[in-house]
């Protein structure tokens, strides 16, 4: 089985990304300003907490974008706000010809969007779909929706831009793990969850074109919709730690694949890395024992389900079924394959749990 995972940052690259973010913070927070939890409410003239505005400015500068907005609703809220700013109800949206992420599918249904599908792995097909249907916007998921997805984000975005099609990138599971996200590759907007980057639950991030980001901000005008200053500061602090922590995780993934493919566990047919949706190790068994392995792993300390998919609460390794979009593309995977996210654990912990879970099967 061939996969095309995104290229993870090396440890050196991750450190440089962390240092860049801290340097950006220094430009926006002189003296002891950063040693605050943040303010509340609608500051006159800003219509949002002052600290939230300052954090948004840091995020925009860090991603070399004109503007950024923090929104309620985590990654899904960010995608919803972005699509509402780009499209009117009933308009058409170009998407990859693959199972759409479930929460995104709900947004499209609620907006009454007409979905135009094209295989993003084939740029000729993308061009034909745009010329034939002239969609009002495009949505591209940075990580993979199918195991054999191989498209290059920057190339697909360039195709959208060539036709003047505004685009929104779902950058969840990619931010601070790869060299550049959608807005850095020319997309109109990048959207992602702070919760997946060691930030607070429920906070989403929209980064990109100033006019569109301002439209997002206007749609979240009321006090109850505001991301409060303390939430913004928590999101920024989490973002600082994300690149190095995810680079460590990427190294563990590589070590796991090497060990499992060496035959250390006879029940394992093969192991490989895939973005499904987060970058994980997919383990395929010779026999349909996936469910029994998962049940055993839970008794040995593995997490049985994600909280926020790499949130600050997820410390032990995750042993879980393959993603819903992958199962839709191949229903047989559910009985013979699992995904393992080491989270903050080392390779030996994962191997020990997997070995013991496979005994006698």
C-alpha positions in Angstrom: 0.0 0.0 0.0 1.4 3.4 -1.1 0.9 6.5 0.9 2.0 10.1 0.4 2.2 11.7 3.8 3.1 15.4 4.2 6.7 16.2 4.8 7.2 16.8 8.5 9.5 19.5 9.9 12.9 18.3 11.0 13.8 19.1 14.6 16.0 22.0 13.4 13.2 23.4 11.3 10.7 23.1 14.1 13.0 24.9 16.5 13.4 27.7 14.0 9.7 28.0 13.6 9.3 28.2 17.4 12.0 30.9 17.6 10.4 32.9 14.8 7.1 32.9 16.6 8.7 34.0 19.9 10.5 36.8 18.0 7.2 37.9 16.5 5.7 38.0 20.0 8.6 40.2 21.2 7.7 42.8 18.6 4.1 42.9 19.7 4.5 42.5 23.5 7.1 44.8 25.0 8.2 44.5 28.6 5.8 42.7 30.9 2.8 42.8 28.6 3.0 39.1 27.8 2.8 38.3 31.5 -1.0 38.8 31.5 -3.9 36.5 31.2 -5.8 39.0 29.0 -8.9 41.2 29.2 -12.6 40.7 28.6 -15.4 42.3 26.7 -15.8 44.8 23.9 -13.2 47.5 24.2 -14.6 50.8 22.7 -13.2 51.4 19.3 -12.0 47.8 18.9 -15.2 45.9 19.5 -13.2 43.0 20.9 -10.8 42.4 23.8 -7.6 44.3 23.3 -5.4 41.3 24.0 -7.3 39.2 21.4 -6.5 41.9 18.8 -2.8 41.8 19.7 -2.7 38.0 19.5 -4.4 38.1 16.1 -1.7 40.6 14.9 1.0 38.2 16.1 -0.6 35.3 14.2 -1.0 37.3 11.0 2.6 38.5 11.1 3.9 35.0 11.8 2.1 33.5 8.8 3.0 36.5 6.7 -0.6 37.3 6.1 -2.6 40.6 6.1 -5.0 39.6 8.9 -6.1 36.9 11.3 -9.2 36.4 13.5 -9.8 34.1 16.4 -13.3 32.6 16.4 -15.5 30.3 18.5 -16.1 26.8 17.4 -12.6 25.4 17.0 -11.6 24.2 13.5 -15.1 23.6 12.4 -16.1 27.2 13.5 -13.2 28.6 11.5 -14.1 26.7 8.4 -17.8 27.8 8.8 -16.9 31.4 9.2 -14.5 31.3 6.3 -17.0 29.7 3.9 -19.7 32.1 5.0 -17.4 35.0 4.2 -16.5 33.6 0.8 -19.9 32.3 -0.3 -23.6 33.0 -0.3 -26.1 30.3 0.4 -26.7 28.1 -2.6 -23.5 29.0 -4.4 -21.0 26.4 -5.7 -17.9 25.1 -4.0 -15.1 23.1 -5.6 -13.9 20.2 -3.5 -11.6 17.2 -3.8 -13.3 14.0 -5.2 -13.1 12.2 -1.9 -15.2 11.7 1.3 -15.7 15.2 2.7 -14.7 15.6 6.4 -18.1 15.0 8.3 -18.3 18.4 10.0 -17.4 20.2 6.8 -20.1 18.2 5.0 -22.7 19.5 7.6 -21.6 23.1 6.9 -22.0 22.6 3.1 -25.5 21.1 3.7 -26.5 23.9 6.0 -25.4 26.5 3.5 -27.1 24.7 0.6 -23.9 24.7 -1.3 -23.6 23.0 -4.7 -20.5 20.8 -4.4 -18.4 20.5 -7.6 -16.0 17.6 -7.3 -12.6 17.1 -9.0 -9.7 14.9 -8.4 -7.1 17.2 -6.9 -4.4 14.6 -7.7 -5.0 15.5 -11.3 -4.6 19.2 -12.1 -6.0 18.7 -15.6 -9.2 17.6 -14.0 -9.2 20.5 -11.6 -8.8 22.9 -14.6 -11.6 21.3 -16.5 -14.0 21.4 -13.5 -13.3 25.1 -13.0 -13.8 25.9 -16.7 -17.0 23.9 -16.9 -18.7 24.9 -13.6 -17.1 28.2 -12.6 -17.4 27.6 -8.9 -17.5 30.7 -6.6 -14.8 29.3 -4.3 -12.7 26.2 -3.6 -12.0 24.2 -0.5 -8.9 22.1 -0.1 -8.0 19.9 2.9 -4.3 20.2 3.6 -4.0 16.6 5.0 -5.2 13.6 3.2 -8.8 12.5 2.7 -7.8 9.2 0.9 -4.9 6.9 1.5 -3.6 7.4 -2.0 -3.9 11.2 -2.1 -0.7 12.7 -3.4 -1.6 16.3 -4.4 0.8 19.1 -3.6 -1.1 21.9 -1.8 0.8 24.7 -3.4 0.2 23.4 -7.0 -3.5 23.0 -6.5 -3.9 26.5 -4.9 -1.9 27.9 -7.9 -4.5 26.3 -10.2 -7.3 28.0 -8.3 -5.5 31.3 -8.4 -4.9 31.0 -12.1 -8.6 31.0 -12.6 -9.3 33.7 -10.0 -11.1 31.3 -7.7 -10.8 32.3 -4.0 -9.9 29.3 -1.8 -10.1 28.2 1.7 -7.6 25.7 3.2 -8.6 23.4 6.0 -5.1 23.3 7.6 -6.1 21.2 10.6 -3.5 18.6 11.5 -0.9 20.4 9.4 -0.1 23.7 11.2 3.3 23.8 12.8 4.0 20.3 11.4 4.9 21.3 7.8 6.8 24.1 6.2 3.9 26.2 5.0 0.1 26.3 5.3 -2.5 27.4 2.8 -2.3 31.2 3.2 1.5 30.9 2.9 1.0 29.0 -0.4 -1.4 31.6 -1.9 -4.8 30.5 -0.6 -7.3 33.2 0.3 -7.8 31.8 3.8 -6.3 29.3 6.1 -8.5 27.8 8.8 -7.5 25.6 11.8 -8.2 24.7 15.4 -6.1 26.1 18.3 -7.2 23.0 20.3 -5.0 20.8 18.0 -2.1 23.0 18.8 -2.1 22.8 22.6 -4.5 25.7 22.9 -7.9 26.0 24.6 -10.9 24.0 23.5 -13.3 25.7 21.1 -11.0 28.3 19.6 -10.5 28.4 15.8 -8.2 30.5 13.7 -8.8 32.2 10.4 -5.7 33.7 8.6 -5.4 35.4 5.2 -6.9 38.1 3.0 -7.8 41.2 5.0 -11.1 41.9 3.4 -12.4 38.3 3.9 -11.0 38.1 7.5 -12.7 41.4 8.3 -16.0 39.9 7.0 -15.4 37.0 9.4 -14.9 39.4 12.3 -18.0 41.4 11.4 -20.1 38.1 11.5 -18.8 37.5 15.1 -19.5 41.0 16.3 -21.5 40.4 19.5 -19.8 40.0 22.9 -20.9 36.4 23.3 -19.2 35.5 20.1 -15.9 37.1 21.0 -12.8 35.1 21.8 -11.8 36.6 25.2 -8.3 37.9 25.9 -7.4 35.0 28.2 -8.4 32.5 25.6 -6.3 34.3 23.0 -3.3 34.3 25.2 -3.7 30.6 25.9 -4.0 29.9 22.2 -0.8 31.8 21.5 1.1 30.0 24.3 0.1 26.6 23.0 1.2 27.6 19.5 4.7 28.3 20.7 5.2 24.7 21.9 3.5 23.0 18.9 6.3 22.8 16.3 8.9 21.1 18.5 6.4 18.8 20.2 5.1 17.7 16.8 8.6 17.2 15.4 9.4 14.9 18.3 6.2 13.0 17.5 7.2 12.7 13.8 10.5 11.2 14.8 8.7 8.6 17.0 6.4 7.8 14.0 9.5 7.1 11.9 11.0 4.8 14.5 7.7 2.9 15.0 7.4 2.2 11.3 11.0 0.9 11.1 10.5 -1.3 14.1 7.1 -2.7 13.0 8.3 -3.4 9.5 11.3 -5.3 10.8 8.9 -8.1 11.9 9.1 -7.5 15.7 5.4 -8.3 16.0 4.4 -11.3 13.8 0.7 -10.3 13.6 1.6 -7.1 11.8 1.6 -7.3 8.1 2.9 -3.8 7.4 3.1 -0.3 8.9 3.3 3.0 7.2 2.8 6.7 7.9 -0.2 8.6 6.6 -2.0 11.8 7.2 -5.3 10.3 8.4 -6.2 13.1 9.4 -3.3 13.8 11.8 0.0 12.2 10.8 -0.1 8.8 12.3 1.1 5.2 12.0 -1.3 2.9 10.2 -0.8 -0.7 11.2 -2.3 -3.4 9.0 -2.6 -7.0 10.3 -2.5 -10.3 8.5 -5.9 -11.2 10.1 -9.0 -9.2 10.9 -8.1 -8.6 14.5 -8.2 -4.8 14.6 -11.1 -4.6 17.1 -9.6 -7.1 19.5 -6.3 -5.3 19.4 -8.0 -2.0 20.2 -9.8 -3.5 23.1 -6.6 -4.9 24.5 -4.7 -1.7 24.1 -7.2 0.2 26.2 -6.5 -2.1 29.1 -2.8 -1.3 28.8 -3.0 2.5 29.0 -3.6 3.5 25.4 -6.2 6.2 24.8 -9.4 4.7 23.2 -10.5 7.8 21.4 -9.2 11.3 20.7 -10.2 14.4 22.6 -9.1 17.1 20.1 -6.7 15.0 18.0 -3.4 16.0 19.6 -4.8 18.4 22.2 -2.9 19.3 25.3 -5.0 16.7 27.2 -3.8 13.7 25.0 -0.5 12.5 26.6 -0.6 8.6 26.3 -0.6 7.1 22.8 -3.9 6.8 20.9 -4.9 3.4 19.5 -7.9 4.0 17.4 -9.8 2.9 14.3 -8.9 4.4 10.9 -10.5 7.7 10.1 -14.1 8.0 8.9 -13.0 9.3 5.5 -10.6 6.4 5.0 -13.3 3.9 6.0 -15.6 5.5 3.5 -13.0 5.0 0.7 -12.4 1.4 1.7 -14.8 -0.2 4.3 -12.6 -3.3 4.6 -9.9 -1.3 6.5 -11.9 -1.3 9.7 -11.3 -4.9 10.5 -7.6 -5.2 9.5 -6.1 -1.8 10.2 -5.7 0.6 13.1 -4.1 4.0 13.5 -1.7 4.8 16.3 -0.8 8.3 17.3 2.1 8.2 19.8 1.1 11.7 21.2 3.8 12.4 23.8 4.9 8.8 24.3 8.1 7.1 22.9 8.2 4.3 20.4 8.9 1.6 23.1 5.7 2.4 24.9 3.7 1.9 21.7 5.5 -1.3 20.8 5.0 -2.7 24.3 1.2 -2.0 24.2 0.9 -3.4 20.7 2.9 -6.6 21.5 0.8 -7.4 24.5 -2.5 -6.6 22.7 -1.6 -9.0 19.9 -0.7 -11.9 22.1 -2.6 -15.0 21.3 -4.4 -13.4 18.3 
